[in-house]
Amino acid sequence: MRTEIRERISAYAENEYRDFSAALVPGAKPLLGVRLPKLREIAKEIAKGDWRGEVAYAEGQYADVYFEETMLRGMIIGYGTAKKDVTEQEGIQYLEQFIPMIDDWSVCDSFCNSFTFANKHRDAVWEVLQGYLYSDKEFAVRAALILLLSQYLKYDSNNKKVPRNRIVCMAALEKNKENMEQSASLKSQFSYIDKILSALNREFTQGYYAQMAAAWLLAEAFICFPYEVNEMLINDCKMDKWTYNKALQKIRESLNPDAEVKEYMKKLKKS
């Protein structure tokens, strides 16, 4: 990143916060110790101006050295591509430019949550994500999965955000006419749930952070679509054992399933 930006964010570095954060983000670039709210503030300010010029510097002397530089770059891309003047092709180019730069979970998740461009161009971005979903690179897979979680799972076909189920009980999992009809109705409104479950119904061997993202996404999908996810879990689920069991654990740790559902999830665990 340009020297001016590096000097600017360095002014907000805190040694104590750097030491604390370093333990939470293993494998990341060296940290300066700048808090995320300050980075978001700077990113939003830059996004109001020539943000394209700022994120264009990514190689040679302008390559990111610090964790905060890559984090800031992702935030700028997220806020910048949310603007109306960004074309579909341009937004996808920035997505494809940034994903290979991701090398830790924190940058990954922050970028995915800010990249609302994906929600506005879901079909086009979905096609691009296929290459990352089935990549052999750990953080490429995680980025694709977290984008599905943050920009696809909880939106209907009109891109309106919908609430999660506040309570999930065993009745919601039963294979009966009412649940099957409700499932068909939901799928007509949430065009991506079948595709998301299909992308999850496989082994994840790319590494811990890809596996955790898959487990997290499936657990969140369960809260939104308990019947559909349960059908996947009990009908020859192809997930690797570790990711499958981690997803069950995350479902049990959620506040939404009732006690009976949590006990049921224990019985599904693969030994």
C-alpha positions as CSV (number, residue, x, y, z in Angstrom):
1,M,0.0,0.0,0.0
2,R,1.2,3.5,-0.6
3,T,3.6,5.0,1.9
4,E,1.2,7.8,2.8
5,I,-1.5,5.4,3.8
6,R,0.9,3.2,5.7
7,E,2.1,6.2,7.7
8,R,-1.4,7.3,8.3
9,I,-2.6,4.1,9.8
10,S,0.7,3.6,11.7
11,A,-0.2,6.8,13.7
12,Y,-3.0,4.8,15.4
13,A,-0.9,1.8,16.3
14,E,-1.1,0.5,19.9
15,N,1.6,-1.9,21.0
16,E,-0.5,-3.5,23.7
17,Y,-3.4,-4.1,21.3
18,R,-1.0,-5.4,18.7
19,D,0.3,-8.0,21.2
20,F,-3.2,-9.0,22.2
21,S,-4.5,-9.3,18.6
22,A,-1.5,-11.2,17.3
23,A,-2.5,-14.3,19.3
24,L,-6.0,-14.2,17.8
25,V,-4.9,-14.1,14.2
26,P,-2.2,-16.8,13.7
27,G,-0.5,-16.8,10.3
28,A,-1.4,-13.2,9.6
29,K,1.0,-10.5,8.3
30,P,2.8,-8.5,11.0
31,L,0.4,-6.4,13.0
32,L,0.7,-2.7,13.8
33,G,-2.0,-2.8,16.4
34,V,-4.7,-0.5,14.9
35,R,-8.2,-1.1,16.0
36,L,-10.8,-2.1,13.4
37,P,-13.2,0.8,14.1
38,K,-10.4,3.2,13.2
39,L,-9.6,1.3,10.0
40,R,-13.3,1.3,9.0
41,E,-13.4,5.1,9.6
42,I,-10.4,5.6,7.3
43,A,-11.8,3.2,4.7
44,K,-15.1,5.0,4.6
45,E,-13.3,8.3,4.2
46,I,-11.1,7.0,1.3
47,A,-14.2,5.4,-0.3
48,K,-15.7,8.8,-0.7
49,G,-12.9,9.9,-3.0
50,D,-10.5,8.2,-5.4
51,W,-10.8,4.8,-3.8
52,R,-9.9,3.0,-7.0
53,G,-6.5,4.7,-7.1
54,E,-5.8,3.6,-3.5
55,V,-6.5,-0.1,-4.0
56,A,-4.7,-0.2,-7.4
57,Y,-1.3,-0.3,-5.6
58,A,-0.8,-4.0,-4.6
59,E,2.6,-5.1,-6.0
60,G,6.3,-4.3,-5.7
61,Q,7.0,-1.4,-3.3
62,Y,3.2,-1.0,-2.9
63,A,2.6,-4.6,-1.7
64,D,0.9,-4.9,1.7
65,V,3.4,-5.5,4.5
66,Y,1.1,-5.3,7.5
67,F,-2.1,-7.0,8.5
68,E,-3.9,-3.6,8.8
69,E,-3.0,-2.7,5.2
70,T,-4.7,-5.7,3.8
71,M,-7.6,-5.3,6.1
72,L,-8.0,-1.7,5.0
73,R,-7.7,-2.6,1.4
74,G,-10.6,-5.1,1.8
75,M,-12.7,-2.5,3.6
76,I,-12.1,0.1,0.9
77,I,-13.1,-2.4,-1.8
78,G,-16.2,-3.3,0.1
79,Y,-17.3,0.3,0.6
80,G,-16.2,1.4,-2.9
81,T,-17.9,-1.4,-4.8
82,A,-21.2,-0.7,-3.0
83,K,-21.5,2.6,-5.0
84,K,-23.9,2.8,-7.8
85,D,-21.3,3.7,-10.5
86,V,-19.5,0.4,-10.1
87,T,-20.4,-2.0,-12.9
88,E,-20.9,-5.7,-12.5
89,Q,-17.7,-6.5,-14.3
90,E,-15.7,-4.1,-12.3
91,G,-16.9,-5.3,-8.9
92,I,-16.1,-8.9,-9.9
93,Q,-12.6,-7.8,-10.9
94,Y,-12.0,-6.3,-7.5
95,L,-13.3,-9.5,-5.8
96,E,-10.9,-11.7,-7.9
97,Q,-8.1,-9.3,-7.2
98,F,-8.6,-9.4,-3.4
99,I,-9.3,-13.0,-2.6
100,P,-5.8,-14.2,-3.4
101,M,-4.5,-11.6,-0.9
102,I,-6.4,-13.1,2.0
103,D,-4.2,-15.1,4.4
104,D,-6.0,-15.0,7.7
105,W,-9.6,-15.4,9.0
106,S,-10.0,-11.9,10.3
107,V,-9.3,-10.2,6.9
108,C,-11.4,-12.8,5.2
109,D,-14.5,-12.3,7.4
110,S,-14.3,-8.6,7.5
111,F,-14.0,-8.3,3.8
112,C,-16.9,-10.7,3.1
113,N,-19.2,-8.8,5.5
114,S,-18.4,-5.5,3.8
115,F,-18.6,-6.8,0.2
116,T,-22.3,-6.1,-0.2
117,F,-21.7,-5.9,-4.0
118,A,-22.2,-9.6,-3.9
119,N,-25.7,-9.2,-2.6
120,K,-26.6,-6.8,-5.4
121,H,-25.1,-9.1,-8.2
122,R,-25.8,-12.5,-6.7
123,D,-26.1,-14.6,-9.9
124,A,-22.9,-13.2,-11.4
125,V,-20.9,-13.4,-8.2
126,W,-22.2,-16.9,-7.6
127,E,-20.7,-18.1,-10.8
128,V,-17.3,-16.6,-9.9
129,L,-17.5,-18.1,-6.4
130,Q,-17.6,-21.7,-7.9
131,G,-13.8,-21.6,-8.6
132,Y,-13.1,-20.5,-5.0
133,L,-15.6,-22.9,-3.3
134,Y,-13.8,-25.9,-4.9
135,S,-10.3,-24.5,-4.7
136,D,-7.5,-26.3,-2.9
137,K,-6.5,-23.1,-1.1
138,E,-7.8,-22.8,2.5
139,F,-8.7,-19.1,2.6
140,A,-10.1,-19.0,-1.0
141,V,-12.6,-21.7,0.2
142,R,-13.3,-19.8,3.4
143,A,-13.9,-16.5,1.6
144,A,-16.4,-18.1,-0.7
145,L,-18.2,-19.8,2.2
146,I,-18.3,-16.6,4.3
147,L,-19.7,-14.7,1.4
148,L,-22.5,-17.3,1.1
149,L,-23.1,-16.8,4.8
150,S,-23.1,-13.0,4.8
151,Q,-24.5,-12.1,1.4
152,Y,-26.7,-15.1,0.3
153,L,-28.1,-17.2,3.1
154,K,-30.3,-14.7,4.9
155,Y,-31.8,-12.9,1.9
156,D,-34.8,-13.8,-0.2
157,S,-35.1,-13.7,-4.0
158,N,-35.9,-10.0,-3.8
159,N,-32.6,-9.5,-1.8
160,K,-34.6,-8.5,1.4
161,K,-33.0,-9.6,4.6
162,V,-35.1,-12.1,6.6
163,P,-34.9,-12.9,10.4
164,R,-33.6,-16.2,11.7
165,N,-36.0,-18.6,13.5
166,R,-36.1,-17.5,17.1
167,I,-36.8,-21.1,18.2
168,V,-36.2,-24.4,16.5
169,C,-38.1,-27.4,17.8
170,M,-38.3,-31.0,16.8
171,A,-41.6,-30.4,15.0
172,A,-39.7,-28.3,12.4
173,L,-37.5,-31.3,11.5
174,E,-40.3,-33.9,10.9
175,K,-40.8,-35.2,7.5
176,N,-44.5,-34.6,7.0
177,K,-46.7,-32.9,4.4
178,E,-46.8,-29.6,6.2
179,N,-43.0,-29.3,6.5
180,M,-42.5,-30.5,2.9
181,E,-45.0,-27.9,1.5
182,Q,-43.4,-25.2,3.6
183,S,-40.0,-26.2,2.4
184,A,-41.2,-26.0,-1.3
185,S,-42.6,-22.5,-0.6
186,L,-39.4,-21.4,1.1
187,K,-37.2,-22.6,-1.7
188,S,-39.2,-20.5,-4.2
189,Q,-38.4,-17.4,-2.1
190,F,-34.8,-18.3,-1.2
191,S,-33.4,-19.4,-4.5
192,Y,-29.9,-20.2,-3.2
193,I,-30.6,-22.6,-0.2
194,D,-30.4,-25.7,-2.4
195,K,-27.2,-24.5,-4.0
196,I,-25.6,-23.6,-0.6
197,L,-26.4,-27.0,0.8
198,S,-25.1,-28.7,-2.3
199,A,-21.8,-26.8,-1.9
200,L,-21.6,-27.9,1.7
201,N,-22.4,-31.6,1.1
202,R,-18.8,-32.7,0.5
203,E,-15.5,-33.2,2.3
204,F,-13.5,-30.2,3.3
205,T,-9.8,-31.0,3.3
206,Q,-8.3,-27.6,2.6
207,G,-7.6,-26.8,6.3
208,Y,-9.0,-25.8,9.6
209,Y,-10.3,-22.3,8.6
210,A,-12.2,-23.7,5.6
211,Q,-13.7,-26.5,7.8
212,M,-14.7,-24.0,10.4
213,A,-16.4,-21.8,7.8
214,A,-18.3,-24.8,6.4
215,A,-19.5,-25.8,9.9
216,W,-20.5,-22.3,10.7
217,L,-22.4,-21.8,7.5
218,L,-24.3,-25.1,7.9
219,A,-25.1,-24.3,11.5
220,E,-26.5,-20.9,10.5
221,A,-28.4,-22.5,7.6
222,F,-30.0,-24.9,10.2
223,I,-31.4,-22.0,12.1
224,C,-32.9,-20.5,9.0
225,F,-33.9,-23.8,7.2
226,P,-34.0,-26.5,9.9
227,Y,-36.0,-29.0,7.9
228,E,-33.8,-28.8,4.8
229,V,-30.5,-29.0,6.7
230,N,-31.7,-31.9,8.8
231,E,-32.6,-33.8,5.6
232,M,-29.0,-33.3,4.4
233,L,-27.6,-34.4,7.8
234,I,-29.5,-37.6,7.9
235,N,-29.5,-38.7,4.3
236,D,-26.0,-39.9,3.4
237,C,-24.3,-36.6,4.2
238,K,-20.9,-36.5,2.4
239,M,-19.3,-34.0,4.8
240,D,-16.0,-35.1,6.3
241,K,-16.5,-36.3,9.9
242,W,-14.6,-33.4,11.6
243,T,-16.6,-30.7,9.7
244,Y,-19.9,-32.6,10.2
245,N,-19.4,-33.0,13.9
246,K,-18.3,-29.4,14.3
247,A,-21.5,-28.2,12.6
248,L,-23.5,-30.3,15.0
249,Q,-21.6,-28.7,17.9
250,K,-22.2,-25.2,16.6
251,I,-26.0,-26.0,16.3
252,R,-26.0,-27.2,19.9
253,E,-24.2,-24.1,21.1
254,S,-26.7,-21.8,19.4
255,L,-29.5,-20.3,21.6
256,N,-32.2,-21.0,19.0
257,P,-32.6,-24.8,19.1
258,D,-34.6,-26.0,22.0
259,A,-33.3,-28.7,24.5
260,E,-34.9,-31.6,22.6
261,V,-33.3,-30.5,19.3
262,K,-29.9,-30.2,21.0
263,E,-30.2,-33.7,22.4
264,Y,-31.2,-35.0,18.9
265,M,-28.0,-33.4,17.5
266,K,-25.9,-35.3,19.9
267,K,-27.3,-38.5,18.5
268,L,-26.3,-37.6,15.0
269,K,-22.6,-37.2,15.9
270,K,-20.3,-39.5,14.0
271,S,-17.9,-41.5,16.2
